[in-house]
Amino acid sequence: MSEADLKIITDGLRTDAAMWDEQSAAIGGVAHKVESMRMTRIEAGLFQIIFTAYDSAIDQISARCTEGSSRMSEVADALIKNAKAYDNHEISTEKSVEDAY
């Protein structure tokens, strides 16, 4: 593989990693916004009957968004690790790529 081909590959990996980091931040922001939708029993007023379900939904949505943010960040880290492995011309690049996921 030529240096030019290698640069195209590593640049692509880094571009993809940046996209995953951006999405990680975005979904993390959703978790924060969902948390701001919580209400107290007094605020629920006439809707007491669905308050518990509403609160549980907020818990689930927030937890999934937080988890998604963490996992997206892990994907970005794995892509950067692979780009660095290619850059360093490691003999075991293939092994490194396989172990990254």
C-alpha angles and dihedrals in degrees: 000000000000125000090249092054090047092051091051090052096047093044089052092050091050092047090052091047090054090051091051090049091051091050090047090056092045095052089044087056090053089055090054093048092048090053089056089061092069117117137190124243089256091054090049089062110164092010096072090123093067098033095100093048091046092051091048090051090052089050093051097044092047093047093049092048091049091048091047091052091052094047093047089053089052090053090052091049091051091051092050090048090054093047090052090049090054092045092052091050089228114191088223097050091128091053091047092052092048092050094048095076 
